[in-house]
Amino acid sequence: MIRIDSIWLATEPMDMRAGTETALARVVA
């Protein structure tokens, strides 16, 4: 999860970053 998150944050722009963090938060929760 962390690896995918790091790569995603590095690849996607800030706007997508917020969406990714939210999606990961839902998956983790």
PDB file of N, H, CA, C and O in Angstrom:
ATOM      1  N   MET A   1       0.844  -1.196   0.000  1.00  0.00           N
ATOM      2  CA  MET A   1       0.000   0.000   0.000  1.00  0.00           C
ATOM      3  C   MET A   1       0.878   1.244   0.000  1.00  0.00           C
ATOM      4  O   MET A   1       0.685   2.145  -0.816  1.00  0.00           O
ATOM      5  N   ILE A   2       1.841   1.294   0.913  1.00  0.00           N
ATOM      6  H   ILE A   2       1.998   0.562   1.576  1.00  0.00           H
ATOM      7  CA  ILE A   2       2.706   2.465   1.022  1.00  0.00           C
ATOM      8  C   ILE A   2       3.490   2.661  -0.273  1.00  0.00           C
ATOM      9  O   ILE A   2       3.630   3.783  -0.760  1.00  0.00           O
ATOM     10  N   ARG A   3       4.000   1.558  -0.825  1.00  0.00           N
ATOM     11  H   ARG A   3       3.886   0.647  -0.429  1.00  0.00           H
ATOM     12  CA  ARG A   3       4.776   1.665  -2.060  1.00  0.00           C
ATOM     13  C   ARG A   3       3.906   2.224  -3.181  1.00  0.00           C
ATOM     14  O   ARG A   3       4.305   3.151  -3.886  1.00  0.00           O
ATOM     15  N   ILE A   4       2.720   1.654  -3.337  1.00  0.00           N
ATOM     16  H   ILE A   4       2.395   0.901  -2.764  1.00  0.00           H
ATOM     17  CA  ILE A   4       1.802   2.125  -4.379  1.00  0.00           C
ATOM     18  C   ILE A   4       1.456   3.589  -4.131  1.00  0.00           C
ATOM     19  O   ILE A   4       1.414   4.389  -5.066  1.00  0.00           O
ATOM     20  N   ASP A   5       1.207   3.939  -2.866  1.00  0.00           N
ATOM     21  H   ASP A   5       1.240   3.290  -2.106  1.00  0.00           H
ATOM     22  CA  ASP A   5       0.847   5.308  -2.518  1.00  0.00           C
ATOM     23  C   ASP A   5       1.969   6.261  -2.891  1.00  0.00           C
ATOM     24  O   ASP A   5       1.724   7.304  -3.497  1.00  0.00           O
ATOM     25  N   SER A   6       3.198   5.909  -2.534  1.00  0.00           N
ATOM     26  H   SER A   6       3.397   5.062  -2.042  1.00  0.00           H
ATOM     27  CA  SER A   6       4.345   6.776  -2.826  1.00  0.00           C
ATOM     28  C   SER A   6       4.503   6.978  -4.325  1.00  0.00           C
ATOM     29  O   SER A   6       4.701   8.101  -4.788  1.00  0.00           O
ATOM     30  N   ILE A   7       4.416   5.889  -5.080  1.00  0.00           N
ATOM     31  H   ILE A   7       4.255   4.977  -4.703  1.00  0.00           H
ATOM     32  CA  ILE A   7       4.566   5.988  -6.534  1.00  0.00           C
ATOM     33  C   ILE A   7       3.441   6.834  -7.117  1.00  0.00           C
ATOM     34  O   ILE A   7       3.664   7.665  -7.997  1.00  0.00           O
ATOM     35  N   TRP A   8       2.216   6.608  -6.608  1.00  0.00           N
ATOM     36  H   TRP A   8       2.035   5.933  -5.893  1.00  0.00           H
ATOM     37  CA  TRP A   8       1.059   7.327  -7.119  1.00  0.00           C
ATOM     38  C   TRP A   8       1.216   8.817  -6.846  1.00  0.00           C
ATOM     39  O   TRP A   8       0.977   9.644  -7.726  1.00  0.00           O
ATOM     40  N   LEU A   9       1.618   9.158  -5.622  1.00  0.00           N
ATOM     41  H   LEU A   9       1.813   8.486  -4.907  1.00  0.00           H
ATOM     42  CA  LEU A   9       1.774  10.569  -5.259  1.00  0.00           C
ATOM     43  C   LEU A   9       2.852  11.217  -6.113  1.00  0.00           C
ATOM     44  O   LEU A   9       2.742  12.388  -6.476  1.00  0.00           O
ATOM     45  N   ALA A  10       3.889  10.459  -6.433  1.00  0.00           N
ATOM     46  H   ALA A  10       3.978   9.508  -6.138  1.00  0.00           H
ATOM     47  CA  ALA A  10       4.988  11.011  -7.221  1.00  0.00           C
ATOM     48  C   ALA A  10       4.576  11.165  -8.688  1.00  0.00           C
ATOM     49  O   ALA A  10       5.085  12.033  -9.397  1.00  0.00           O
ATOM     50  N   THR A  11       3.650  10.314  -9.130  1.00  0.00           N
ATOM     51  H   THR A  11       3.236   9.609  -8.554  1.00  0.00           H
ATOM     52  CA  THR A  11       3.241  10.340 -10.533  1.00  0.00           C
ATOM     53  C   THR A  11       2.089  11.302 -10.782  1.00  0.00           C
ATOM     54  O   THR A  11       2.121  12.085 -11.732  1.00  0.00           O
ATOM     55  N   GLU A  12       1.068  11.242  -9.924  1.00  0.00           N
ATOM     56  H   GLU A  12       1.043  10.606  -9.153  1.00  0.00           H
ATOM     57  CA  GLU A  12      -0.115  12.075 -10.122  1.00  0.00           C
ATOM     58  C   GLU A  12       0.053  13.468  -9.538  1.00  0.00           C
ATOM     59  O   GLU A  12       0.844  13.659  -8.614  1.00  0.00           O
ATOM     60  N   PRO A  13      -0.678  14.444 -10.064  1.00  0.00           N
ATOM     61  CA  PRO A  13      -0.618  15.819  -9.559  1.00  0.00           C
ATOM     62  C   PRO A  13      -1.266  15.948  -8.191  1.00  0.00           C
ATOM     63  O   PRO A  13      -1.819  14.979  -7.671  1.00  0.00           O
ATOM     64  N   MET A  14      -1.202  17.137  -7.604  1.00  0.00           N
ATOM     65  H   MET A  14      -0.753  17.925  -8.026  1.00  0.00           H
ATOM     66  CA  MET A  14      -1.730  17.367  -6.259  1.00  0.00           C
ATOM     67  C   MET A  14      -3.216  17.031  -6.178  1.00  0.00           C
ATOM     68  O   MET A  14      -3.664  16.434  -5.199  1.00  0.00           O
ATOM     69  N   ASP A  15      -3.984  17.411  -7.199  1.00  0.00           N
ATOM     70  H   ASP A  15      -3.621  17.896  -7.995  1.00  0.00           H
ATOM     71  CA  ASP A  15      -5.421  17.151  -7.189  1.00  0.00           C
ATOM     72  C   ASP A  15      -5.693  15.652  -7.072  1.00  0.00           C
ATOM     73  O   ASP A  15      -6.548  15.226  -6.295  1.00  0.00           O
ATOM     74  N   MET A  16      -4.961  14.863  -7.847  1.00  0.00           N
ATOM     75  H   MET A  16      -4.266  15.209  -8.477  1.00  0.00           H
ATOM     76  CA  MET A  16      -5.152  13.417  -7.806  1.00  0.00           C
ATOM     77  C   MET A  16      -4.648  12.862  -6.488  1.00  0.00           C
ATOM     78  O   MET A  16      -5.142  11.841  -6.008  1.00  0.00           O
ATOM     79  N   ARG A  17      -3.671  13.526  -5.907  1.00  0.00           N
ATOM     80  H   ARG A  17      -3.270  14.355  -6.297  1.00  0.00           H
ATOM     81  CA  ARG A  17      -3.098  13.064  -4.649  1.00  0.00           C
ATOM     82  C   ARG A  17      -4.170  13.004  -3.563  1.00  0.00           C
ATOM     83  O   ARG A  17      -4.255  12.026  -2.820  1.00  0.00           O
ATOM     84  N   ALA A  18      -4.986  14.051  -3.475  1.00  0.00           N
ATOM     85  H   ALA A  18      -4.917  14.845  -4.079  1.00  0.00           H
ATOM     86  CA  ALA A  18      -6.038  14.090  -2.464  1.00  0.00           C
ATOM     87  C   ALA A  18      -6.992  12.911  -2.676  1.00  0.00           C
ATOM     88  O   ALA A  18      -7.392  12.253  -1.716  1.00  0.00           O
ATOM     89  N   GLY A  19      -7.351  12.649  -3.931  1.00  0.00           N
ATOM     90  H   GLY A  19      -7.026  13.184  -4.710  1.00  0.00           H
ATOM     91  CA  GLY A  19      -8.257  11.546  -4.226  1.00  0.00           C
ATOM     92  C   GLY A  19      -7.622  10.212  -3.861  1.00  0.00           C
ATOM     93  O   GLY A  19      -8.293   9.320  -3.342  1.00  0.00           O
ATOM     94  N   THR A  20      -6.331  10.077  -4.133  1.00  0.00           N
ATOM     95  H   THR A  20      -5.786  10.801  -4.555  1.00  0.00           H
ATOM     96  CA  THR A  20      -5.629   8.833  -3.821  1.00  0.00           C
ATOM     97  C   THR A  20      -5.584   8.609  -2.322  1.00  0.00           C
ATOM     98  O   THR A  20      -5.848   7.503  -1.848  1.00  0.00           O
ATOM     99  N   GLU A  21      -5.254   9.641  -1.577  1.00  0.00           N
ATOM    100  H   GLU A  21      -5.039  10.539  -1.962  1.00  0.00           H
ATOM    101  CA  GLU A  21      -5.173   9.516  -0.119  1.00  0.00           C
ATOM    102  C   GLU A  21      -6.529   9.111   0.442  1.00  0.00           C
ATOM    103  O   GLU A  21      -6.612   8.267   1.335  1.00  0.00           O
ATOM    104  N   THR A  22      -7.589   9.714  -0.082  1.00  0.00           N
ATOM    105  H   THR A  22      -7.522  10.399  -0.807  1.00  0.00           H
ATOM    106  CA  THR A  22      -8.939   9.395   0.387  1.00  0.00           C
ATOM    107  C   THR A  22      -9.269   7.936   0.075  1.00  0.00           C
ATOM    108  O   THR A  22      -9.807   7.220   0.920  1.00  0.00           O
ATOM    109  N   ALA A  23      -8.947   7.504  -1.136  1.00  0.00           N
ATOM    110  H   ALA A  23      -8.510   8.086  -1.823  1.00  0.00           H
ATOM    111  CA  ALA A  23      -9.236   6.131  -1.542  1.00  0.00           C
ATOM    112  C   ALA A  23      -8.467   5.150  -0.662  1.00  0.00           C
ATOM    113  O   ALA A  23      -9.027   4.155  -0.201  1.00  0.00           O
ATOM    114  N   LEU A  24      -7.190   5.428  -0.429  1.00  0.00           N
ATOM    115  H   LEU A  24      -6.735   6.236  -0.803  1.00  0.00           H
ATOM    116  CA  LEU A  24      -6.377   4.543   0.403  1.00  0.00           C
ATOM    117  C   LEU A  24      -6.913   4.530   1.829  1.00  0.00           C
ATOM    118  O   LEU A  24      -6.941   3.485   2.479  1.00  0.00           O
ATOM    119  N   ALA A  25      -7.338   5.698   2.311  1.00  0.00           N
ATOM    120  H   ALA A  25      -7.315   6.546   1.782  1.00  0.00           H
ATOM    121  CA  ALA A  25      -7.874   5.785   3.670  1.00  0.00           C
ATOM    122  C   ALA A  25      -9.106   4.893   3.789  1.00  0.00           C
ATOM    123  O   ALA A  25      -9.290   4.223   4.805  1.00  0.00           O
ATOM    124  N   ARG A  26      -9.944   4.881   2.766  1.00  0.00           N
ATOM    125  H   ARG A  26      -9.795   5.425   1.940  1.00  0.00           H
ATOM    126  CA  ARG A  26     -11.151   4.058   2.802  1.00  0.00           C
ATOM    127  C   ARG A  26     -10.764   2.578   2.775  1.00  0.00           C
ATOM    128  O   ARG A  26     -11.367   1.763   3.473  1.00  0.00           O
ATOM    129  N   VAL A  27      -9.777   2.240   1.985  1.00  0.00           N
ATOM    130  H   VAL A  27      -9.287   2.902   1.418  1.00  0.00           H
ATOM    131  CA  VAL A  27      -9.352   0.838   1.891  1.00  0.00           C
ATOM    132  C   VAL A  27      -8.781   0.380   3.231  1.00  0.00           C
ATOM    133  O   VAL A  27      -9.101  -0.703   3.720  1.00  0.00           O
ATOM    134  N   VAL A  28      -7.930   1.223   3.816  1.00  0.00           N
ATOM    135  H   VAL A  28      -7.669   2.104   3.419  1.00  0.00           H
ATOM    136  CA  VAL A  28      -7.315   0.870   5.098  1.00  0.00           C
ATOM    137  C   VAL A  28      -8.382   0.762   6.177  1.00  0.00           C
ATOM    138  O   VAL A  28      -8.348  -0.145   7.009  1.00  0.00           O
ATOM    139  N   ALA A  29      -9.336   1.700   6.155  1.00  0.00           N
ATOM    140  H   ALA A  29      -9.363   2.436   5.479  1.00  0.00           H
ATOM    141  CA  ALA A  29     -10.392   1.709   7.167  1.00  0.00           C
ATOM    142  C   ALA A  29     -11.343   0.550   6.900  1.00  0.00           C
ATOM    143  O   ALA A  29     -12.313   0.365   7.635  1.00  0.00           O
TER     144      ALA A  29
END
